Amino acid sequence: MQEHAVQPPTPPSLAREARRRLLNTGDLPPELVNPDLARSWMRSLGAGLHPSGRMPGAPHASGPQLARALERQHELVSHARPVMEFMFDQTRCLDSMVILAGADGMLLHAFGDPQFIGRAERVALRPGANWQEQYRGTNAVGTALAEDRAVVIHGGEHYLERNGFLTCTAAPIHDPSGRLLGVLDASGDHRSYHPQMLGAVRSAARMIETRLFESRHDLHLWSGMRLRFHVQPEGIFTVAEGLLAVREDGLVVGANQTALELLGLRWMDLGQIGIDEVLTESVAQLLEWCHRGSPLARVVHTQAERALWMRAEMPRGASSVVMLPPMAASPAIDRSQPDDALAALDTGDAAMTTAITRARKVMGKSIALLLQGESGVGKEVFSRAMHKSSPRGDGPFVSVNCAALPENLIETELFGYQAGAFTGARRDGATGRVREAHGGTLFLDEIGDMPLMLQARLLQVLQDRQVVPIGGGKPVPVDFSLICATHRNIPAEIEAGRFREDLYYRINGFMLMLPPLRERSDLPGLIASELHKLTPVRTPTVDPALLPDLLRYRWPGNVRQLANVLRTACAMLDEHENVIGWQHLPDDLVRALRTPPVPAGPAAPVVAAAEPAQSPAAAPTNLRSVSRQLIERTLADCGGNVSEAGRRLGISRNTLYRRLRETG
């Protein structure tokens, strides 16, 4: 299981003896298995797994759950798939398969020989299954995730005997900021073991990391410097080059694994050190090379006095780089962009910067925008900012939540009605939200939850650009920019018959994916921005001792949850206080931050934390009380994320909203 040297596989006789000793004595003698393998076996034993016994219920995602996982990790899957196809072509004759797994252990995608895939499926080695160590024992995918390094698990080295027919090699995949995204694995029959497979898998994983780097730091979108390194000038622009991303203020924020090794850095250094702490050459010198635009590589020196060949690149029109101390670094700003509402949303995350840049290109044009992302990521905030920054910024911004309105009111709310159109109608009728958006922007939130009948009516309005109120009357022309948003996978909804395909292509003139907060790299900048909006006169800061815990938290409620937490924290500050600490946070967040994270597969059953038994007098007395308590607890566990709470409760978003109204 060494990363840089392949150890010979453990002989079957020693593996059997080690397994026997482990079960009988709870100990693994070093002469039987190597220390790395022993450490993994001990973790498996601690998880309650028995090598020859039946497995506990390991999570396995349903079709919709797997589709949501693929949607969430679209960037990883899209960049990994071509590399996987190439790798499978090279190993096609080895009776094997190539597998991509997410950071949570779920298998996302696979290529393989049909005959071997049939055998692999008997042990659930297929997309949707979770292969974390706690469920499957020692295995290449789960152990690579646990150790965060490349591993080989061969034959009897698998903790579970049922997996002993496999030989598996896996390597972790990191994004340019160092976050562990998942694992690339090559699995085959143990008789096809080859010691060179480790190098092949590690190289393929690095190819994926390089593709991710190039995408995140495309010079058409990235405003900082991009540095290429190699020990030889001919190595620049090859798969063996090191890549480094340097922000406009000089902060090193991105890299690939090769660059880390060449420069003596670690993933944890990214976002913490400046380029002047890496190279002896000055920032001004690097900037001069960028402006010259010379295709020649130059010799630079690391602080450890190692000579390397380097080429520096920067977008055309970039003006200057100012080096600031790392702790005082501010988010990169594209000076070519206007200082408007959209620019205020750019706090340094590459994915958000890309989304804003792309949004500007369609702003003011007759192109419908479709925003996708989890609940709470800020789809409406993004839409309002886009409206304010557009030529229609002085016009109305009309927001309609298609999931929050009762089905019997959506039609009248959207299209309006004539006087006397139905019993209870207002005497003078109603204009309707579509007509109210005339001259401005219409924002339809959670469009994926709109009833089918109304989808047909909306499609007609979008095609004709005129509205006929309910109850008749003359068609009224309307002119507005359309922005729709949803957390759902619309193509999957179309296949299920819940969404019209023709409407989808009408609202999807241009699609943008907004990242969840846990995948963003700009949390410190985002916190500073939110705090400034809350208290612009005397803006507080976050205690540096608290910030690492906030960075590690997964924020299930996304930006909405973060804003609520900061609003509460500001309210808890005393007059003389200006630093937010643990004592200012809500109790539920403090409990979550101080509880060690327990990995769980996406299909794992939801288990509520144990609570003291209630006395009969304190127990809920009716079904409504039980329902209310269950909804409250589930919403709290999900950080206010209504979509996730609905999935856990097994009800639709509309139904959950209705239950919330009924229970108060």
C-alpha positions in Angstrom: 0.0 0.0 0.0 3.0 2.3 -0.4 2.3 5.2 -2.8 5.7 5.4 -4.4 6.8 1.8 -4.3 4.6 -1.2 -4.9 5.0 -3.9 -2.2 4.6 -7.5 -3.2 1.0 -8.8 -2.6 0.6 -10.5 0.8 0.7 -14.3 0.2 -2.7 -15.9 0.6 -1.4 -18.1 3.5 -0.2 -15.1 5.5 -3.4 -13.2 4.8 -5.4 -16.2 6.2 -3.2 -16.4 9.2 -3.4 -12.7 9.8 -7.2 -12.8 9.6 -7.3 -15.7 12.1 -5.0 -13.9 14.5 -7.0 -10.7 14.2 -10.3 -12.4 15.1 -8.8 -14.5 17.9 -6.6 -11.9 19.6 -7.5 -8.6 18.1 -3.9 -8.1 17.1 -1.9 -8.2 13.8 1.7 -9.2 14.1 4.0 -7.1 11.8 5.5 -10.1 10.2 2.2 -11.1 8.7 1.0 -7.9 7.1 2.5 -4.5 6.5 1.6 -1.6 8.9 -0.6 0.2 6.3 -2.7 -2.8 5.6 -2.9 -3.6 9.4 -4.1 -0.1 10.1 -7.0 -0.5 7.5 -7.9 -4.0 8.9 -8.1 -2.6 12.4 -10.5 0.2 11.1 -12.6 -2.4 9.5 -12.8 -4.5 12.7 -13.6 -1.4 14.6 -16.5 -0.7 12.3 -18.0 -4.1 13.4 -17.4 -6.0 10.2 -16.6 -9.7 10.2 -14.4 -11.0 7.4 -16.6 -14.0 6.6 -19.9 -12.8 8.0 -22.8 -11.1 6.4 -22.3 -7.4 5.8 -24.5 -4.9 7.6 -26.8 -2.9 5.3 -24.3 -1.0 3.2 -25.9 2.1 1.5 -26.9 1.8 -2.1 -28.3 4.8 -3.9 -31.5 4.6 -5.8 -31.7 5.7 -9.4 -32.9 9.3 -8.4 -30.2 9.5 -5.7 -27.5 8.5 -8.1 -28.8 11.0 -10.6 -28.6 13.8 -8.0 -25.1 12.7 -7.0 -24.0 12.8 -10.7 -25.6 16.3 -11.0 -23.8 17.6 -7.9 -20.5 16.2 -9.1 -21.0 17.1 -12.8 -17.6 18.8 -13.0 -15.6 15.8 -11.7 -17.5 13.3 -13.8 -17.3 15.3 -17.0 -13.5 15.7 -16.7 -13.0 12.1 -15.5 -15.0 10.3 -18.2 -12.6 10.8 -21.2 -9.6 9.8 -19.1 -11.5 6.7 -17.9 -12.4 5.8 -21.5 -8.8 6.1 -22.5 -7.6 4.0 -19.5 -10.1 1.3 -20.2 -9.0 1.1 -23.8 -5.5 0.4 -22.5 -6.6 -2.3 -20.1 -9.5 -3.9 -22.1 -7.8 -7.3 -22.4 -7.2 -7.6 -18.6 -10.7 -8.6 -17.6 -11.2 -5.5 -15.5 -13.1 -2.2 -15.0 -12.4 1.4 -14.4 -14.4 3.1 -11.6 -14.9 6.7 -10.4 -16.1 7.2 -6.8 -17.0 10.4 -5.0 -15.5 11.6 -1.8 -18.4 10.0 0.1 -17.5 6.6 -1.2 -20.4 6.3 -3.7 -19.4 4.7 -7.0 -20.5 7.3 -9.7 -19.4 5.9 -13.1 -17.7 2.8 -14.5 -16.4 1.3 -17.7 -15.6 -2.4 -17.9 -15.6 -5.7 -19.7 -19.2 -7.1 -19.6 -18.1 -10.5 -18.3 -16.1 -9.0 -15.4 -18.9 -6.4 -14.7 -21.3 -9.4 -14.2 -18.9 -10.8 -11.5 -18.3 -7.5 -9.9 -22.0 -6.8 -9.5 -22.3 -9.8 -7.3 -20.4 -7.9 -4.7 -22.1 -4.6 -5.5 -19.1 -3.2 -7.4 -21.4 -0.9 -9.5 -22.5 2.7 -9.6 -24.7 3.7 -6.7 -23.0 1.4 -4.2 -21.0 2.9 -1.3 -17.5 1.5 -0.8 -16.3 3.3 2.3 -14.3 1.1 4.6 -16.9 1.2 7.3 -19.3 -0.7 4.9 -17.0 -2.8 2.7 -13.9 -3.2 4.9 -10.4 -2.7 3.4 -10.7 -2.0 -0.3 -8.9 0.2 -2.7 -11.7 2.9 -3.0 -12.5 3.1 0.7 -8.9 2.9 1.8 -7.6 5.5 -0.6 -10.3 7.8 0.7 -9.4 7.1 4.3 -5.6 7.4 3.7 -5.9 10.2 1.0 -3.2 8.5 -1.1 -2.9 5.8 -3.8 -3.2 2.2 -2.7 -3.2 -1.3 -4.0 -5.4 -4.0 -2.4 -4.8 -7.4 -3.9 -6.8 -10.6 -3.3 -6.8 -11.7 0.3 -5.7 -8.2 1.4 -9.4 -7.3 1.1 -10.8 -7.5 4.6 -14.0 -9.2 3.5 -13.4 -12.6 2.1 -16.1 -12.2 -0.5 -14.0 -9.6 -2.2 -10.9 -11.8 -2.4 -11.2 -12.5 -6.1 -10.4 -8.8 -6.8 -7.2 -6.9 -7.3 -7.9 -3.2 -7.0 -5.7 0.0 -7.4 -7.0 3.4 -6.5 -5.7 7.0 -6.4 -7.4 10.1 -4.9 -8.4 13.1 -7.0 -8.1 16.6 -5.7 -9.5 19.9 -7.1 -7.0 22.7 -7.7 -7.6 24.1 -4.2 -6.7 20.7 -2.6 -10.2 19.5 -1.7 -10.6 15.7 -2.0 -13.2 15.1 -4.8 -13.1 11.4 -5.1 -11.1 8.4 -6.2 -10.2 6.7 -9.5 -10.0 2.9 -9.3 -9.0 0.1 -11.6 -10.4 -3.3 -10.5 -9.9 -6.7 -12.0 -9.6 -10.4 -11.4 -6.8 -11.1 -8.9 -5.1 -13.3 -11.4 -4.5 -10.3 -13.7 -2.5 -8.4 -11.1 0.2 -6.2 -12.6 2.6 -4.1 -10.5 2.6 -1.3 -13.1 -1.1 -0.6 -12.6 -0.4 1.7 -9.6 1.6 4.0 -11.8 -1.1 4.0 -14.5 -3.9 4.8 -12.1 -1.9 7.6 -10.4 -1.1 9.1 -13.8 -4.7 9.0 -14.9 -5.8 10.6 -11.6 -3.3 13.4 -12.2 -4.6 13.9 -15.7 -8.1 14.5 -14.3 -6.6 16.9 -11.7 -4.9 18.8 -14.6 -8.1 19.0 -16.6 -9.9 20.4 -13.5 -7.1 23.0 -13.0 -7.2 24.1 -16.7 -11.0 24.4 -16.5 -11.0 26.4 -13.2 -8.1 28.7 -14.3 -8.9 29.2 -18.0 -7.2 32.4 -19.0 -10.5 33.6 -20.5 -12.1 33.5 -17.1 -9.2 33.5 -14.5 -7.9 36.9 -13.8 -4.6 35.9 -12.0 -1.4 34.3 -13.2 -1.0 30.7 -14.3 2.5 29.3 -13.9 3.8 26.1 -15.6 6.8 24.2 -14.2 9.1 21.3 -15.2 12.7 20.3 -14.6 13.3 20.5 -18.4 12.1 23.1 -20.8 10.6 20.4 -23.1 8.4 19.3 -20.2 6.3 22.5 -20.3 2.8 21.9 -21.9 3.1 18.1 -21.3 1.1 15.9 -18.9 4.1 15.9 -16.6 4.2 19.7 -16.0 3.4 21.3 -12.7 0.6 23.9 -12.6 0.2 26.8 -10.1 -2.5 29.4 -9.9 -1.6 32.8 -8.4 -4.3 35.3 -7.6 -3.9 39.0 -8.5 -2.8 39.8 -5.0 0.0 37.2 -5.2 -1.7 34.5 -3.1 -1.2 30.9 -4.3 -4.7 29.4 -4.6 -4.4 26.5 -7.0 -2.1 23.7 -8.0 -1.8 20.2 -9.3 0.0 17.4 -7.6 3.1 17.7 -9.7 3.6 21.4 -8.8 3.3 20.5 -5.1 6.1 18.0 -5.5 8.3 20.2 -7.6 7.9 23.2 -5.2 7.9 21.4 -1.9 4.3 22.4 -1.1 1.3 20.7 0.5 -2.3 21.0 -0.3 -2.9 22.8 3.0 -0.5 25.5 1.9 -2.9 26.7 -0.8 -4.6 29.9 0.1 -2.2 30.5 2.9 1.1 31.5 1.3 2.2 34.0 -1.3 4.2 33.3 -4.4 7.2 35.2 -2.9 7.4 32.4 -0.2 7.7 29.8 -3.0 10.1 31.4 -5.5 13.1 33.7 -5.1 12.1 35.7 -8.2 10.1 38.8 -7.4 6.4 39.3 -8.3 7.4 42.2 -10.5 9.7 39.9 -12.5 7.0 37.4 -13.0 4.6 40.2 -14.1 7.1 41.5 -16.6 7.5 38.0 -18.2 3.7 37.8 -18.4 3.4 41.2 -20.2 6.1 40.3 -22.7 4.0 37.3 -23.7 7.2 35.4 -24.6 6.6 31.7 -25.5 10.0 30.8 -24.0 10.3 29.1 -20.6 12.7 30.6 -18.1 14.7 29.3 -15.2 13.4 30.2 -11.7 14.6 29.1 -8.3 12.5 27.8 -5.4 13.2 29.0 -1.8 14.9 25.6 -1.3 17.3 26.7 -4.1 16.0 24.2 -6.7 16.2 25.3 -10.3 13.1 24.8 -12.5 11.9 25.8 -15.9 8.8 28.0 -15.8 6.5 29.8 -18.1 4.2 32.5 -16.7 0.8 33.3 -18.3 -1.8 36.0 -17.6 -5.0 37.2 -19.4 -4.5 39.9 -21.9 -5.3 43.3 -20.5 -4.4 42.4 -16.9 -2.7 45.4 -15.4 -0.8 44.6 -12.3 -0.1 42.3 -9.4 0.3 43.7 -5.9 1.7 41.4 -3.3 -0.1 41.5 0.1 0.6 39.5 3.2 -1.4 36.2 3.1 -3.5 37.1 6.1 -4.5 40.5 4.6 -5.2 39.1 1.2 -8.4 40.1 -0.4 -10.4 38.3 -3.1 -9.3 38.7 -6.7 -11.2 41.2 -8.6 -11.5 41.4 -12.4 -10.8 45.1 -13.0 -12.3 44.8 -16.5 -15.7 44.1 -15.0 -18.0 46.9 -13.8 -18.5 47.6 -10.1 -22.2 46.5 -9.9 -24.5 44.1 -8.1 -23.1 41.1 -9.8 -19.5 42.1 -9.0 -20.5 42.3 -5.3 -21.3 38.6 -5.4 -17.7 37.7 -6.6 -15.8 37.0 -3.4 -13.1 34.9 -4.9 -14.5 31.5 -5.7 -13.5 30.3 -9.2 -16.9 28.6 -9.9 -18.8 31.7 -8.9 -16.5 34.0 -10.9 -17.1 31.8 -13.9 -20.9 31.9 -13.4 -20.8 35.7 -13.1 -18.6 36.1 -16.2 -20.8 33.9 -18.3 -24.0 35.6 -17.0 -22.7 39.0 -18.2 -22.4 37.6 -21.7 -26.2 36.9 -22.0 -27.3 39.9 -19.9 -29.5 42.3 -21.8 -30.1 39.8 -24.6 -33.3 37.9 -25.3 -32.0 34.7 -23.8 -33.8 32.9 -21.0 -31.5 32.0 -18.1 -31.9 28.7 -16.1 -30.2 28.6 -12.8 -29.6 25.2 -11.2 -28.3 24.4 -7.7 -29.2 23.2 -4.3 -31.7 25.0 -2.2 -30.2 28.0 -0.4 -27.2 28.5 -2.8 -28.5 32.0 -3.6 -30.4 31.6 -6.9 -32.8 34.4 -6.2 -29.9 36.7 -4.9 -28.0 35.9 -8.1 -31.1 36.7 -10.2 -31.7 40.0 -8.5 -28.1 41.0 -8.9 -28.3 40.1 -12.6 -31.5 42.2 -13.0 -29.9 45.2 -11.2 -26.8 45.0 -13.4 -28.7 44.7 -16.6 -30.2 47.4 -18.9 -33.6 46.6 -17.3 -32.3 47.4 -13.8 -34.7 50.3 -13.4 -37.7 48.1 -14.2 -39.6 45.7 -11.8 -38.1 42.5 -10.5 -41.0 40.0 -10.0 -40.3 36.8 -8.1 -42.6 33.9 -8.0 -41.9 30.7 -6.0 -43.7 28.0 -7.9 -43.3 25.5 -5.0 -44.6 27.7 -2.3 -47.9 28.7 -3.9 -50.9 26.3 -3.6 -51.7 24.6 -7.0 -55.1 26.2 -7.2 -53.6 29.7 -6.9 -50.6 29.5 -9.2 -52.6 30.2 -12.4 -54.3 33.3 -11.0 -51.1 34.5 -9.4 -49.2 34.3 -12.6 -51.7 35.3 -15.3 -54.2 37.4 -13.4 -58.0 37.4 -14.0 -60.9 39.5 -15.1 -63.4 40.9 -12.7 -66.0 38.3 -11.8 -64.0 35.5 -13.3 -64.8 33.2 -10.4 -66.5 33.2 -7.0 -64.4 35.2 -4.6 -62.6 37.2 -7.3 -61.8 40.8 -6.6 -64.2 43.3 -8.1 -61.5 44.9 -10.2 -59.7 41.7 -11.1 -56.0 41.1 -10.8 -53.1 42.0 -13.1 -51.0 38.9 -12.5 -47.3 38.5 -11.8 -46.4 38.1 -15.5 -47.9 41.4 -16.5 -46.3 43.1 -13.4 -42.9 42.1 -14.8 -43.4 44.0 -18.0 -40.3 46.1 -18.7 -38.2 44.2 -16.1 -37.4 40.7 -15.1 -39.6 37.7 -14.2 -38.0 35.2 -11.9 -39.7 31.8 -11.6 -38.1 30.0 -8.6 -38.5 26.2 -8.4 -39.9 26.0 -11.9 -39.4 22.2 -11.7 -42.3 22.0 -9.2 -44.8 23.8 -11.5 -47.9 21.6 -12.2 -48.1 20.2 -15.8 -51.3 22.0 -16.6 -49.7 25.4 -15.9 -46.6 24.5 -17.8 -48.6 24.4 -21.0 -50.1 27.8 -20.2 -46.7 29.3 -19.4 -45.2 27.9 -22.6 -48.0 29.7 -24.6 -47.2 33.0 -22.9 -43.5 32.6 -23.6 -44.1 31.8 -27.2 -46.7 34.5 -27.9 -45.2 37.1 -25.5 -48.8 38.0 -24.5 -51.1 37.1 -21.6 -54.8 36.4 -21.7 -56.2 36.8 -18.2 -58.4 34.1 -16.7 -62.0 34.8 -17.6 -61.3 36.1 -21.0 -60.5 39.5 -22.4 -58.1 40.9 -25.0 -54.5 39.5 -25.0 -52.0 41.8 -23.3 -48.5 42.1 -24.7 -45.7 41.6 -22.2 -41.9 42.2 -22.5 -39.6 40.9 -19.8 -36.3 39.0 -19.2 -36.9 35.5 -18.0 -34.9 33.8 -15.3 -35.9 30.4 -13.9 -34.4 28.4 -11.1 -34.7 24.9 -9.8 -32.9 22.3 -7.6 -34.3 19.5 -9.7 -32.8 17.5 -12.5 -35.1 18.6 -15.2 -34.1 16.0 -17.9 -34.9 13.3 -15.3 -38.2 15.0 -14.6 -39.0 15.0 -18.3 -38.3 11.3 -18.5 -40.6 10.8 -15.6 -43.4 12.7 -17.3 -43.4 15.5 -14.8 -42.0 18.3 -16.9 -42.7 19.3 -20.5 -39.8 18.9 -22.8 -40.8 21.8 -25.1 -41.0 24.2 -22.0 -37.6 23.1 -20.9 -36.0 24.2 -24.2 -37.9 27.4 -24.0 -36.6 28.3 -20.5 -33.2 26.9 -21.0 -31.7 29.4 -23.4 -28.6 29.4 -21.2 -28.0 27.3 -18.1 -25.8 28.2 -15.1 -24.9 25.9 -12.2 -24.4 27.7 -8.9 -22.1 25.7 -6.5 -23.2 24.7 -3.0 -21.4 26.4 -0.2 -19.4 23.3 0.8 -17.7 23.3 -2.6 -16.8 27.0 -2.6 -13.3 28.3 -1.8 -14.3 31.8 -0.8 -16.0 31.3 2.6 -13.8 33.8 4.4 -14.6 36.5 1.8 -18.3 35.5 1.7 -18.5 35.8 5.5 -16.8 39.3 5.4 -19.3 40.4 2.7 -22.3 39.2 4.6 -21.1 40.8 7.8 -20.6 44.1 6.0 -24.1 44.0 4.6 -25.5 43.2 8.1 -23.5 45.9 10.0 -21.9 48.3 7.4 -20.9 50.9 10.0 -19.1 48.7 12.6 -18.5 45.4 10.8 -17.4 42.6 13.1 -14.9 39.9 12.3 -14.8 36.2 13.0 -12.4 34.8 15.7 -9.5 33.2 13.8 -9.8 30.2 16.2 -13.3 29.7 15.0 -12.8 30.1 11.3 -11.2 26.6 10.6 -14.3 25.0 12.1 -16.6 27.0 9.9 -14.5 26.1 6.9 -14.8 22.4 7.6 -18.6 22.5 8.2 -20.6 21.3 5.2 -23.4 23.9 5.4 -26.4 21.8 4.4 -28.5 25.0 4.2 -25.9 26.7 2.0 -25.6 30.5 1.8 -29.1 31.0 3.3 -28.0 29.1 6.4 -24.7 31.0 6.6 -26.6 34.4 6.4 -29.0 33.3 9.2 -26.1 32.2 11.4 -24.2 35.5 10.9 -27.4 37.5 11.5 -27.9 35.7 14.8 -24.3 36.1 15.8 -24.4 39.8 15.2 -27.5 40.1 17.3 -25.7 38.2 20.1 -22.7 40.6 20.2 -22.6 43.0 23.2 -22.0 46.7 22.6 -18.3 46.4 23.4 -17.7 43.3 21.3 -16.6 43.2 17.7 -15.4 39.6 17.2 -17.7 36.7 16.7 -16.8 33.6 18.7 -18.3 30.3 19.8 -20.5 32.1 22.4 -22.3 34.0 19.7 -23.3 31.0 17.6 -26.7 29.2 17.7 -26.6 26.1 19.9 -27.4 23.7 17.1 -24.5 24.9 15.0 -22.1 24.7 18.0 -23.2 21.1 18.5 -22.7 20.3 14.8 -19.2 21.9 14.7 -18.0 20.1 17.8 -19.4 16.7 16.7 -16.8 14.7 14.7 -18.2 14.1 11.2 -19.4 10.6 10.5 -19.2 9.7 6.8 -22.5 8.4 5.5 -23.5 7.1 2.0 -26.2 9.0 0.2 -28.6 6.1 0.6 -27.9 5.6 4.3 -31.0 5.6 6.4 -31.6 8.7 8.4 -31.2 7.9 12.1 -32.2 10.6 14.6 -29.8 11.2 17.5 -30.8 9.4 20.7 -32.9 11.5 23.1 -33.9 11.0 26.6 -37.1 8.9 26.8 -40.2 11.0 27.4 -42.5 10.4 30.2 -46.1 9.6 29.3 -47.1 13.0 30.4 -44.6 14.7 28.1 -45.2 12.5 25.0 -47.1 14.0 22.1 -50.8 13.5 22.5 -52.0 13.4 18.8 -50.9 12.8 15.3 -50.6 16.5 14.5 -48.1 17.0 17.3 -46.0 14.0 16.2 -46.0 15.3 12.6 -45.0 18.8 13.7 -42.2 17.6 15.9 -40.9 15.3 13.1 -40.9 18.1 10.6 -39.2 20.5 13.0 -36.5 18.0 13.8 -35.9 17.1 10.2 -35.7 20.7 9.1 -33.2 21.4 11.9 -31.1 18.5 10.9 -31.1 19.8 7.3 -30.2 23.3 8.3 -33.5 24.7 7.0 -33.0 23.0 3.5 -36.6 22.3 2.6 -35.8 20.2 -0.4 -33.5 17.9 1.6 -36.0 17.7 4.4 -38.7 16.6 2.0 -36.5 13.9 0.6 -35.7 12.6 4.1 -39.4 12.6 5.0 -40.4 11.0 1.8 -42.8 13.7 0.7 -42.7 16.3 -2.1 -41.6 19.9 -1.5 -45.2 21.1 -2.1 -46.5 18.7 0.4 -43.9 19.8 3.0 -44.9 23.5 2.5 -48.5 22.6 3.0 -47.7 20.7 6.2 -45.7 23.7 7.4 -48.7 25.9 6.9 -51.1 23.5 8.5 -48.9 23.0 11.6 -48.0 26.7 11.9 
